[in-house]
Amino acid sequence: MDRWQTVKLVLNFVNLSTPAGFLVGVLGRARFSRGPRGLYYATGYRLGFPIANAFTVGNVVLTKNDRAYLDARPTLVKHEERHSWQYFWLLGLPMLPLYVVAVVWSWLLTGCPASRNPFERLASLKDGNYVEHPIQPFGQTLQQTFSRRPR
């Protein structure tokens, strides 16, 4: 771990984002382990929200999968690490409501919560396994959202 990663690790504890990540992991009955570059892994996360293969709160990367899943995906871990830096720069928990606003903004423009979300774009859509969707008319977004999906 380099000096800046250590600074991020400490500040994300002080700004309460990493403790919040541990709390979310405990609520989701995850197993904790140390990850690279000051990250912690919370694997086996059991809550159904959010719907993502991995998500980050502070320096805690949470996933429903096992540790081998993250170890086999260093690009995804780098994406999640970039989110941990976003918590650092936004002084912790203010990231959460700002992220929700960004999800809504992206969904309104594209029908996708990530495509125009500045947090996901700065963390690299590709590295997070997101497909970029074009801006579309709002009516199309509503139609996609509320249309019946085949069973």
Secondary structure, DSSP 8 states (H G I E B T S, - for coil): --HHHHHHHHHHHHTSHHHHHHHHHHHTT-EEEE-STT-EEEES-----S-SS-EEETTEEE-SS-HHHHHT-HHHHHHHHHHHHHHHHTTSTTHHHHHHHHHHHHHHHHS-TTTT-HHHHHH-TTTTT--------HHHHHHHHHS----
